[in-house]
Amino acid sequence: MRYKIFTLILLSLISIKINAQIDEEDCISGIFVERMPTYKGGDEALIKYLKTTAIIPYSIKDKNIQGRIFVDFKIDTAGNVNDVKILKSLYPELDSIALKIIREMPSWIPATQKGKPVAIRYRLPIYFNNDGIKETPTPSKYWSKKGKKQFNKVARSEYNLTQEEIACWYNFIVWNYNKYKLKDIDIKEMLKSQNCKN
């Protein structure tokens, strides 16, 4: 498998919201919205989504690129994300990945003004950091025993995966999420957005 994961660290969501509130693009007819949009499941779910979906091609591994990408997008009155733009670029391939994961993200709870949903622009800084995965990763203590057993059970009962598929996804997890536990990985999103090939 020729993929490598970069750790995504979401900057303080408090600072994100402050930045959004002082940005003129986040005004509705010159009035600040009463309630900013919220990712369904909250900040923790947003971070989990970003970490799970940001798989970086292995070809970038040796470039050791790290830093922030600022992504700007519109959240409409139904909570859908559209009109996604890069405000601050980092590296073309990473910019493309950031655009893709934001464009494909689930809908949000929209912003409201006077109790009614309103469309609003939102700015999200994403920090890419090379986590230094080895050429041939060895399962962590957790994934070599408890994690493997739990994943097998979930993969069979909830996702009806074959033993061959389970083995492939287990290797994928060890390669990309070795330092995380099963509860920290959005398995449904991983299966939907990634490809696993032996």
N, CA, C and O of each residue as an XYZ file, in Angstrom:
792
protein
N       0.848     -1.180      0.000
C       0.000      0.000      0.000
C       0.887      1.234      0.000
O       1.745      1.393      0.869
N       0.675      2.115     -0.989
C       1.567      3.255     -1.157
C       0.904      4.541     -0.670
O       0.857      5.535     -1.393
N       0.402      4.516      0.534
C      -0.212      5.700      1.105
C       0.395      6.015      2.454
O       0.963      5.149      3.121
N       0.269      7.236      2.832
C       0.785      7.704      4.104
C      -0.190      8.720      4.647
O      -0.758      9.501      3.883
N      -0.392      8.727      5.922
C      -1.295      9.728      6.496
C      -0.510     10.870      7.102
O       0.558     10.667      7.679
N      -1.031     12.046      6.972
C      -0.511     13.211      7.677
C      -1.483     13.467      8.804
O      -2.694     13.327      8.632
N      -0.970     13.835      9.935
C      -1.836     14.146     11.049
C      -2.457     15.508     10.809
O      -1.761     16.474     10.496
N      -3.748     15.578     10.957
C      -4.445     16.849     10.835
C      -4.704     17.376     12.227
O      -5.327     16.705     13.050
N      -4.236     18.551     12.484
C      -4.513     19.167     13.771
C      -5.377     20.375     13.509
O      -4.936     21.338     12.882
N      -6.596     20.330     13.981
C      -7.492     21.449     13.803
C      -7.116     22.521     14.801
O      -7.019     22.257     15.999
N      -6.902     23.735     14.309
C      -6.564     24.821     15.217
C      -7.723     25.075     16.156
O      -8.847     24.638     15.905
N      -7.450     25.774     17.227
C      -8.470     26.052     18.234
C      -9.766     26.525     17.598
O      -9.783     27.525     16.880
N     -10.850     25.806     17.861
C     -12.121     26.190     17.270
C     -12.623     27.504     17.856
O     -13.427     28.201     17.236
N     -12.150     27.835     19.040
C     -12.518     29.129     19.617
C     -11.961     30.231     18.724
O     -12.672     31.177     18.386
N     -10.687     30.112     18.339
C     -10.093     31.140     17.490
C     -10.737     31.151     16.115
O     -10.853     32.208     15.495
N     -11.162     29.978     15.626
C     -11.841     29.932     14.334
C     -13.120     30.749     14.407
O     -13.406     31.541     13.509
N     -13.883     30.565     15.460
C     -15.148     31.273     15.585
C     -14.926     32.772     15.770
O     -15.687     33.582     15.242
N     -13.890     33.142     16.516
C     -13.580     34.562     16.671
C     -13.213     35.155     15.320
O     -13.698     36.229     14.963
N     -12.358     34.464     14.560
C     -11.976     34.946     13.240
C     -13.205     35.108     12.356
O     -13.328     36.086     11.619
N     -14.121     34.128     12.440
C     -15.308     34.197     11.603
C     -16.173     35.396     11.987
O     -16.737     36.056     11.114
N     -16.279     35.677     13.262
C     -17.134     36.766     13.711
C     -16.600     38.138     13.322
O     -17.381     39.076     13.162
N     -15.289     38.273     13.167
C     -14.758     39.591     12.822
C     -14.512     39.735     11.317
O     -14.052     40.783     10.863
N     -14.811     38.700     10.552
C     -14.639     38.735      9.105
C     -15.914     39.277      8.467
O     -17.005     38.778      8.739
N     -15.780     40.293      7.624
C     -16.953     40.908      7.005
C     -17.741     39.917      6.147
O     -18.950     40.074      5.977
N     -17.065     38.896      5.604
C     -17.775     37.909      4.789
C     -18.778     37.116      5.615
O     -19.695     36.509      5.060
N     -18.616     37.116      6.922
C     -19.523     36.366      7.779
C     -20.691     37.205      8.268
O     -21.436     36.785      9.153
N     -20.851     38.375      7.699
C     -21.985     39.231      8.048
C     -23.153     38.940      7.118
O     -22.962     38.657      5.935
N     -24.340     39.011      7.651
C     -25.539     38.877      6.835
C     -26.184     40.265      6.789
O     -26.653     40.763      7.812
N     -26.209     40.885      5.617
C     -26.742     42.237      5.453
C     -26.170     43.204      6.480
O     -26.890     44.050      7.011
N     -24.881     43.078      6.759
C     -24.225     43.999      7.691
C     -24.456     43.669      9.149
O     -23.988     44.402     10.020
N     -25.169     42.579      9.450
C     -25.439     42.211     10.842
C     -24.805     40.860     11.111
O     -24.956     39.933     10.315
N     -24.090     40.737     12.234
C     -23.495     39.443     12.591
C     -24.600     38.453     12.922
O     -25.623     38.815     13.503
N     -24.377     37.178     12.539
C     -25.393     36.164     12.825
C     -25.441     35.875     14.316
O     -24.435     35.976     15.019
N     -26.614     35.519     14.777
C     -26.794     35.235     16.206
C     -26.159     33.904     16.596
O     -25.613     33.753     17.689
N     -26.245     32.929     15.665
C     -25.644     31.621     15.959
C     -24.865     31.142     14.743
O     -25.404     31.033     13.642
N     -23.573     30.855     14.969
C     -22.715     30.380     13.900
C     -23.098     28.950     13.517
O     -23.711     28.245     14.319
N     -22.750     28.512     12.310
C     -23.024     27.126     11.924
C     -22.217     26.156     12.772
O     -21.141     26.495     13.263
N     -22.738     24.955     12.942
C     -22.081     23.938     13.765
C     -22.022     22.628     12.999
O     -23.004     22.214     12.383
N     -20.868     21.980     13.042
C     -20.736     20.660     12.430
C     -21.542     19.670     13.256
O     -21.468     19.691     14.485
N     -22.317     18.797     12.598
C     -23.146     17.827     13.331
C     -22.256     16.906     14.154
O     -21.359     16.254     13.620
N     -22.507     16.859     15.444
C     -21.676     16.060     16.342
C     -20.648     16.916     17.061
O     -19.963     16.442     17.967
N     -20.538     18.182     16.656
C     -19.639     19.104     17.351
C     -18.201     19.071     16.860
O     -17.872     18.419     15.868
N     -17.356     19.791     17.582
C     -15.953     19.943     17.209
C     -15.209     18.608     17.156
O     -14.380     18.388     16.274
N     -15.508     17.728     18.097
C     -14.833     16.429     18.155
C     -15.141     15.605     16.901
O     -14.257     14.953     16.346
N     -16.400     15.641     16.462
C     -16.802     14.910     15.258
C     -16.146     15.511     14.020
O     -15.783     14.781     13.098
N     -15.993     16.826     13.992
C     -15.338     17.489     12.859
C     -13.873     17.064     12.764
O     -13.384     16.743     11.681
N     -13.183     17.065     13.891
C     -11.776     16.654     13.915
C     -11.649     15.197     13.469
O     -10.750     14.851     12.702
N     -12.553     14.348     13.954
C     -12.536     12.925     13.591
C     -12.730     12.759     12.084
O     -12.044     11.960     11.445
N     -13.670     13.520     11.526
C     -13.919     13.455     10.082
C     -12.669     13.847      9.304
O     -12.281     13.151      8.366
N     -12.039     14.945      9.680
C     -10.853     15.423      8.967
C      -9.710     14.421      9.046
O      -9.046     14.149      8.045
N      -9.480     13.872     10.231
C      -8.389     12.904     10.412
C      -8.642     11.634      9.600
O      -7.717     11.056      9.028
N      -9.887     11.213      9.556
C     -10.222      9.959      8.878
C     -10.138     10.077      7.365
O      -9.752      9.123      6.689
N     -10.491     11.226      6.832
C     -10.568     11.355      5.380
C      -9.304     11.902      4.725
O      -9.165     11.813      3.505
N      -8.396     12.456      5.486
C      -7.199     13.081      4.896
C      -6.073     12.070      4.701
O      -5.105     12.053      5.462
N      -6.204     11.241      3.692
C      -5.153     10.293      3.345
C      -4.286     10.917      2.263
O      -4.787     11.330      1.217
N      -2.995     10.985      2.517
C      -2.064     11.672      1.631
C      -1.281     10.664      0.801
O      -0.793      9.675      1.348
N      -1.144     10.889     -0.526
C      -0.345      9.976     -1.348
C       1.071      9.828     -0.799
O       1.686     10.790     -0.337
N       1.557      8.618     -0.862
C       2.883      8.308     -0.308
C       3.992      9.106     -0.990
O       5.066      9.301     -0.420
N       3.725      9.564     -2.212
C       4.732     10.316     -2.968
C       5.130     11.625     -2.288
O       6.188     12.178     -2.587
N       4.295     12.123     -1.379
C       4.596     13.375     -0.679
C       5.441     13.125      0.575
O       5.977     14.061      1.168
N       5.553     11.868      0.965
C       6.189     11.506      2.235
C       7.529     12.196      2.482
O       7.733     12.792      3.539
N       8.439     12.119      1.519
C       9.790     12.637      1.718
C       9.888     14.152      1.625
O      10.941     14.718      1.921
N       8.824     14.812      1.224
C       8.867     16.265      1.085
C       8.776     16.976      2.438
O       9.146     18.144      2.560
N       8.277     16.259      3.456
C       8.190     16.792      4.824
C       7.531     18.171      4.856
O       8.057     19.109      5.454
N       6.380     18.278      4.210
C       5.659     19.549      4.143
C       4.708     19.653      5.328
O       3.947     18.726      5.607
N       4.755     20.772      6.015
C       3.811     20.990      7.101
C       3.463     22.461      7.192
O       4.259     23.330      6.837
N       2.276     22.719      7.666
C       1.808     24.086      7.794
C       0.300     24.158      7.649
O      -0.381     23.134      7.587
N      -0.217     25.388      7.596
C      -1.662     25.592      7.569
C      -2.185     25.885      6.168
O      -1.539     26.555      5.362
N      -3.373     25.361      5.910
C      -4.157     25.722      4.735
C      -5.437     26.351      5.270
O      -6.105     25.775      6.128
N      -5.775     27.521      4.768
C      -7.040     28.143      5.148
C      -8.056     27.877      4.046
O      -7.860     28.264      2.894
N      -9.148     27.209      4.421
C     -10.202     26.885      3.469
C     -11.433     27.724      3.804
O     -11.860     27.799      4.956
N     -11.988     28.348      2.774
C     -13.170     29.188      2.932
C     -14.311     28.525      2.169
O     -14.121     28.077      1.038
N     -15.488     28.458      2.775
C     -16.619     27.824      2.095
C     -17.926     28.424      2.587
O     -17.982     29.078      3.629
N     -18.969     28.185      1.815
C     -20.294     28.679      2.168
C     -21.114     27.537      2.744
O     -21.110     26.427      2.213
N     -21.817     27.816      3.832
C     -22.755     26.856      4.410
C     -24.142     27.435      4.156
O     -24.491     28.473      4.719
N     -24.940     26.770      3.311
C     -26.231     27.334      2.925
C     -27.293     27.101      4.003
O     -26.998     26.563      5.070
N     -28.512     27.507      3.716
C     -29.578     27.435      4.721
C     -29.979     26.004      5.077
O     -30.623     25.772      6.100
N     -29.593     25.043      4.226
C     -29.856     23.626      4.534
C     -28.652     22.986      5.233
O     -28.710     21.819      5.619
N     -27.560     23.746      5.396
C     -26.360     23.228      6.046
C     -25.377     22.591      5.082
O     -24.354     22.053      5.504
N     -25.682     22.648      3.778
C     -24.778     22.059      2.787
C     -23.559     22.943      2.545
O     -23.647     24.170      2.589
N     -22.435     22.308      2.293
C     -21.185     23.022      2.033
C     -21.014     23.198      0.529
O     -21.135     22.237     -0.231
N     -20.732     24.429      0.102
C     -20.474     24.681     -1.316
C     -19.561     25.892     -1.484
O     -19.188     26.543     -0.508
N     -19.213     26.180     -2.720
C     -18.335     27.304     -3.053
C     -17.057     27.282     -2.204
O     -16.734     28.254     -1.521
N     -16.340     26.154     -2.263
C     -15.136     25.947     -1.436
C     -13.926     26.553     -2.142
O     -13.710     26.330     -3.333
N     -13.140     27.325     -1.387
C     -11.958     27.995     -1.943
C     -10.784     27.885     -0.966
O     -10.965     27.802      0.249
N      -9.592     27.887     -1.529
C      -8.383     27.961     -0.699
C      -8.036     29.437     -0.529
O      -7.824     30.148     -1.511
N      -7.981     29.891      0.715
C      -7.582     31.269      0.988
C      -6.074     31.379      1.160
O      -5.457     32.349      0.721
N      -5.489     30.373      1.806
C      -4.041     30.353      1.987
C      -3.546     28.968      1.613
O      -3.891     27.973      2.249
N      -2.728     28.923      0.568
C      -2.223     27.665      0.027
C      -1.013     27.179      0.825
O      -0.323     27.966      1.473
N      -0.767     25.858      0.763
C       0.421     25.276      1.386
C       1.259     24.542      0.337
O       2.450     24.813      0.190
N       0.642     23.626     -0.382
C       1.316     22.818     -1.397
C       0.207     22.286     -2.313
O      -0.818     21.828     -1.808
N       0.376     22.331     -3.641
C      -0.729     21.998     -4.546
C      -1.474     20.698     -4.236
O      -2.704     20.685     -4.225
N      -0.748     19.606     -3.983
C      -1.424     18.330     -3.719
C      -2.179     18.354     -2.393
O      -3.263     17.782     -2.285
N      -1.612     19.012     -1.387
C      -2.300     19.119     -0.096
C      -3.500     20.054     -0.211
O      -4.534     19.814      0.412
N      -3.372     21.119     -1.004
C      -4.507     22.011     -1.246
C      -5.669     21.228     -1.863
O      -6.821     21.395     -1.463
N      -5.354     20.369     -2.843
C      -6.389     19.567     -3.506
C      -7.079     18.629     -2.526
O      -8.295     18.449     -2.580
N      -6.300     18.034     -1.632
C      -6.865     17.127     -0.632
C      -7.767     17.898      0.331
O      -8.851     17.431      0.682
N      -7.316     19.081      0.757
C      -8.129     19.913      1.652
C      -9.449     20.291      0.972
O     -10.509     20.219      1.594
N      -9.388     20.691     -0.295
C     -10.607     21.036     -1.034
C     -11.554     19.844     -1.120
O     -12.761     19.984     -0.925
N     -10.996     18.667     -1.415
C     -11.815     17.456     -1.575
C     -12.536     17.092     -0.270
O     -13.736     16.816     -0.280
N     -11.807     17.091      0.844
C     -12.452     16.656      2.094
C     -13.494     17.668      2.574
O     -14.472     17.287      3.217
N     -13.294     18.958      2.267
C     -14.298     19.945      2.647
C     -15.512     19.841      1.721
O     -16.649     19.901      2.187
N     -15.281     19.688      0.419
C     -16.404     19.561     -0.524
C     -17.276     18.346     -0.226
O     -18.490     18.383     -0.425
N     -16.648     17.263      0.255
C     -17.381     16.016      0.481
C     -17.872     15.847      1.919
O     -18.457     14.818      2.256
N     -17.639     16.843      2.760
C     -18.031     16.672      4.160
C     -19.549     16.690      4.326
O     -20.260     17.312      3.537
N     -20.037     16.004      5.355
C     -21.482     15.988      5.610
C     -22.005     17.396      5.900
O     -21.233     18.317      6.167
N     -23.316     17.541      5.843
C     -23.920     18.851      6.073
C     -23.766     19.296      7.529
O     -23.604     18.477      8.434
N     -23.821     20.597      7.725
C     -23.708     21.235      9.032
C     -25.098     21.636      9.528
O     -26.083     21.543      8.797
N     -25.157     22.081     10.775
C     -26.352     22.754     11.281
C     -26.153     24.220     10.879
O     -25.183     24.840     11.318
N     -27.039     24.788     10.062
C     -26.786     26.131      9.528
C     -26.791     27.225     10.585
O     -27.292     27.046     11.695
N     -26.221     28.357     10.209
C     -26.254     29.543     11.063
C     -27.697     30.043     11.133
O     -28.496     29.776     10.236
N     -28.020     30.763     12.193
C     -29.366     31.327     12.290
C     -29.310     32.813     12.631
O     -28.411     33.277     13.331
N     -30.276     33.527     12.125
C     -30.468     34.950     12.413
C     -31.951     35.156     12.668
O     -32.780     34.866     11.805
N     -32.288     35.655     13.852
C     -33.689     35.837     14.258
C     -34.460     34.533     14.150
O     -35.626     34.519     13.756
N     -33.794     33.430     14.505
C     -34.426     32.120     14.544
C     -34.555     31.425     13.198
O     -35.068     30.308     13.130
N     -34.096     32.067     12.123
C     -34.211     31.469     10.794
C     -32.831     31.120     10.245
O     -31.871     31.859     10.458
N     -32.730     29.973      9.525
C     -31.442     29.599      8.937
C     -31.000     30.620      7.896
O     -31.807     31.117      7.111
N     -29.708     30.924      7.905
C     -29.144     31.845      6.918
C     -27.864     31.241      6.347
O     -27.168     30.481      7.020
N     -27.565     31.589      5.101
C     -26.314     31.161      4.472
C     -25.188     32.051      5.002
O     -25.380     33.237      5.268
N     -24.020     31.449      5.147
C     -22.887     32.199      5.691
C     -21.586     31.598      5.182
O     -21.515     30.398      4.913
N     -20.566     32.421      5.052
C     -19.242     31.913      4.687
C     -18.513     31.549      5.970
O     -18.691     32.194      7.004
N     -17.690     30.511      5.894
C     -16.977     29.998      7.057
C     -15.524     29.752      6.673
O     -15.241     29.272      5.575
N     -14.622     30.075      7.556
C     -13.192     29.900      7.301
C     -12.641     28.855      8.268
O     -12.814     28.966      9.482
N     -11.972     27.835      7.712
C     -11.447     26.750      8.536
C      -9.953     26.564      8.277
O      -9.564     26.207      7.165
N      -9.110     26.799      9.283
C      -7.680     26.505      9.112
C      -7.410     25.038      9.406
O      -7.887     24.501     10.407
N      -6.643     24.389      8.532
C      -6.283     22.985      8.713
C      -4.763     22.895      8.723
O      -4.095     23.434      7.841
N      -4.227     22.216      9.721
C      -2.771     22.089      9.861
C      -2.335     20.691      9.454
O      -2.766     19.704     10.050
N      -1.484     20.606      8.445
C      -0.933     19.330      8.006
C       0.439     19.155      8.636
O       1.284     20.048      8.579
N       0.648     17.982      9.242
C       1.914     17.714      9.915
C       2.354     16.286      9.624
O       1.616     15.342      9.904
N       3.540     16.122      9.069
C       4.066     14.793      8.765
C       4.259     14.024     10.067
O       5.026     14.454     10.929
N       3.569     12.887     10.222
C       3.654     12.143     11.485
C       4.749     11.074     11.492
O       4.879     10.335     12.468
N       5.523     10.985     10.437
C       6.695     10.105     10.435
C       6.411      8.622     10.487
O       7.135      7.899     11.173
N       5.390      8.127      9.795
C       5.110      6.695      9.758
C       6.275      5.968      9.086
O       6.811      6.436      8.081
N       6.657      4.839      9.640
C       7.794      4.079      9.102
C       7.434      3.423      7.774
O       6.263      3.306      7.415
N       8.476      2.998      7.052
C       8.275      2.321      5.758
C       7.386      1.081      5.908
O       6.458      0.880      5.125
N       7.671      0.263      6.907
C       6.873     -0.937      7.155
C       6.347     -0.872      8.585
O       7.010     -1.343      9.510
N       5.162     -0.293      8.774
C       4.668     -0.124     10.129
C       4.361     -1.455     10.822
O       3.858     -2.395     10.206
N       4.671     -1.505     12.091
C       4.356     -2.657     12.923
C       3.142     -2.292     13.765
O       3.096     -1.196     14.322
N       2.151     -3.187     13.875
C       0.977     -2.843     14.685
C       1.381     -2.443     16.105
O       2.238     -3.073     16.725
N       0.748     -1.389     16.600
C       0.985     -0.980     17.976
C       0.495     -2.088     18.908
O      -0.168     -3.029     18.472
N       0.821     -1.972     20.167
C       0.390     -2.971     21.153
C      -1.137     -3.087     21.140
O      -1.687     -4.185     21.218
N      -1.807     -1.942     21.040
C      -3.275     -1.927     21.010
C      -3.809     -2.653     19.775
O      -4.699     -3.496     19.889
N      -3.253     -2.322     18.563
C      -3.774     -2.907     17.325
C      -3.368     -4.355     17.122
O      -4.015     -5.072     16.359
N      -2.309     -4.803     17.790
C      -1.903     -6.201     17.622
C      -2.821     -7.152     18.394
O      -2.852     -8.348     18.103
N      -3.565     -6.638     19.373
C      -4.449     -7.516     20.161
C      -5.872     -6.964     20.226
O      -6.730     -7.330     19.423
N      -6.104     -6.084     21.189
C      -7.457     -5.592     21.462
C      -8.094     -4.902     20.257
O      -9.240     -5.186     19.910
N      -7.347     -3.991     19.620
C      -7.885     -3.252     18.484
C      -8.259     -4.160     17.333
O      -9.301     -3.981     16.703
N      -7.403     -5.143     17.058
C      -7.657     -6.085     15.956
C      -8.932     -6.881     16.223
O      -9.759     -7.062     15.330
N      -9.079     -7.351     17.448
C     -10.255     -8.136     17.825
C     -11.529     -7.292     17.712
O     -12.537     -7.752     17.175
N     -11.478     -6.054     18.223
C     -12.646     -5.169     18.174
C     -13.011     -4.817     16.732
O     -14.186     -4.803     16.364
N     -11.985     -4.534     15.919
C     -12.250     -4.174     14.525
C     -12.870     -5.342     13.774
O     -13.812     -5.148     13.006
N     -12.358     -6.548     13.981
C     -12.924     -7.743     13.344
C     -14.404     -7.882     13.660
O     -15.215     -8.158     12.777
N     -14.746     -7.689     14.918
C     -16.132     -7.829     15.362
C     -17.028     -6.776     14.701
O     -18.097     -7.099     14.183
N     -16.584     -5.522     14.726
C     -17.360     -4.425     14.134
C     -17.475     -4.592     12.620
O     -18.546     -4.385     12.050
N     -16.372     -4.965     11.970
C     -16.355     -5.115     10.515
C     -17.335     -6.193     10.055
O     -17.984     -6.049      9.019
N     -17.439     -7.273     10.830
C     -18.363     -8.371     10.477
C     -19.812     -7.997     10.784
O     -20.686     -8.104      9.924
N     -20.054     -7.560     12.016
C     -21.431     -7.344     12.466
C     -22.078     -6.090     11.900
O     -23.262     -6.110     11.562
N     -21.321     -4.992     11.789
C     -21.920     -3.736     11.351
C     -21.752     -3.447      9.864
O     -22.578     -2.756      9.269
N     -20.674     -3.977      9.255
C     -20.396     -3.642      7.857
C     -20.364     -4.858      6.933
O     -20.152     -4.723      5.727
N     -20.573     -6.037      7.500
C     -20.694     -7.266      6.715
C     -19.506     -7.481      5.765
O     -19.692     -7.892      4.619
N     -18.300     -7.204      6.239
C     -17.100     -7.377      5.422
C     -16.658     -8.836      5.425
O     -16.841     -9.555      6.408
N     -16.074     -9.258      4.308
C     -15.524    -10.613      4.231
C     -14.200    -10.640      4.993
O     -13.655     -9.591      5.335
N     -13.684    -11.841      5.256
C     -12.423    -11.964      5.969
C     -11.282    -11.322      5.183
O     -10.380    -10.720      5.765
N     -11.329    -11.456      3.864
C     -10.301    -10.847      3.007
C     -10.355     -9.317      3.106
O      -9.320     -8.658      3.202
N     -11.572     -8.760      3.081
C     -11.736     -7.308      3.214
C     -11.281     -6.826      4.587
O     -10.646     -5.779      4.710
N     -11.616     -7.608      5.624
C     -11.205     -7.248      6.986
C      -9.687     -7.201      7.091
O      -9.131     -6.280      7.690
N      -9.015     -8.189      6.510
C      -7.547     -8.230      6.551
C      -6.950     -7.016      5.842
O      -5.984     -6.420      6.319
N      -7.536     -6.657      4.697
C      -7.041     -5.512      3.941
C      -7.226     -4.219      4.732
O      -6.305     -3.408      4.833
N      -8.422     -4.034      5.291
C      -8.692     -2.803      6.053
C      -7.886     -2.754      7.344
O      -7.493     -1.675      7.787
N      -7.637     -3.901      7.947
C      -6.802     -3.924      9.147
C      -5.401     -3.410      8.816
O      -4.847     -2.598      9.556
N      -4.827     -3.882      7.701
C      -3.515     -3.394      7.279
C      -3.548     -1.897      6.975
O      -2.611     -1.165      7.294
N      -4.630     -1.459      6.361
C      -4.808     -0.038      6.058
C      -4.800      0.792      7.344
O      -4.159      1.840      7.418
N      -5.524      0.303      8.354
C      -5.588      1.010      9.637
C      -4.214      1.054     10.300
O      -3.795      2.103     10.790
N      -3.517     -0.071     10.319
C      -2.184     -0.119     10.925
C      -1.247      0.852     10.202
O      -0.424      1.517     10.832
N      -1.379      0.926      8.891
C      -0.513      1.813      8.111
C      -0.819      3.277      8.407
O       0.088      4.097      8.548
N      -2.111      3.595      8.498
C      -2.514      4.996      8.588
C      -2.931      5.494      9.969
O      -2.787      6.680     10.268
N      -3.443      4.605     10.807
C      -4.002      5.044     12.093
C      -3.429      4.280     13.280
O      -4.106      4.105     14.293
N      -2.210      3.834     13.161
C      -1.591      2.971     14.164
C      -1.595      3.578     15.566
O      -1.699      2.861     16.561
N      -1.482      4.907     15.635
C      -1.404      5.546     16.957
C      -2.779      5.876     17.547
O      -2.875      6.360     18.675
N      -3.844      5.611     16.775
C      -5.194      5.876     17.266
C      -5.857      4.586     17.738
O      -5.387      3.490     17.435
N      -6.939      4.725     18.473
C      -7.739      3.570     18.884
C      -8.979      3.508     17.997
O      -9.307      4.479     17.317
N      -9.659      2.381     18.004
C     -10.811      2.174     17.136
C     -11.864      3.257     17.345
O     -12.470      3.727     16.382
N     -12.082      3.651     18.582
C     -13.092      4.668     18.885
C     -12.765      6.027     18.273
O     -13.653      6.866     18.121
N     -11.492      6.253     17.920
C     -11.065      7.533     17.338
C     -11.170      7.555     15.814
O     -10.909      8.584     15.190
N     -11.548      6.431     15.215
C     -11.610      6.326     13.753
C     -13.065      6.229     13.315
O     -13.830      5.427     13.851
N     -13.439      7.040     12.350
C     -14.778      6.985     11.782
C     -14.773      5.893     10.704
O     -14.512      6.167      9.533
N     -15.063      4.656     11.115
C     -14.975      3.502     10.222
C     -15.897      3.660      9.011
O     -15.497      3.370      7.883
N     -17.117      4.117      9.241
C     -18.070      4.290      8.148
C     -17.512      5.239      7.099
O     -17.578      4.953      5.903
N     -16.966      6.359      7.535
C     -16.411      7.346      6.598
C     -15.166      6.797      5.899
O     -14.954      7.045      4.712
N     -14.347      6.053      6.641
C     -13.149      5.458      6.057
C     -13.515      4.502      4.923
O     -12.931      4.568      3.841
N     -14.478      3.616      5.166
C     -14.896      2.643      4.162
C     -15.508      3.324      2.938
O     -15.357      2.850      1.812
N     -16.198      4.436      3.171
C     -16.859      5.153      2.084
C     -15.864      5.951      1.240
O     -15.981      5.986      0.015
N     -14.890      6.590      1.883
C     -14.045      7.544      1.172
C     -12.696      7.008      0.729
O     -12.006      7.661     -0.053
N     -12.299      5.821      1.216
C     -10.979      5.276      0.879
C     -11.107      3.959      0.119
O     -12.155      3.314      0.125
N     -10.006      3.578     -0.538
C      -9.947      2.288     -1.228
C      -8.917      1.415     -0.538
O      -7.838      1.882     -0.173
N      -9.247      0.169     -0.364
C      -8.300     -0.751      0.254
C      -7.986     -1.849     -0.754
O      -8.876     -2.557     -1.225
N      -6.692     -1.975     -1.076
C      -6.262     -3.007     -2.022
C      -5.065     -3.742     -1.434
O      -4.099     -3.124     -0.988
N      -5.143     -5.058     -1.440
C      -4.024     -5.866     -0.942
C      -2.866     -5.815     -1.924
O      -1.828     -6.432     -1.687
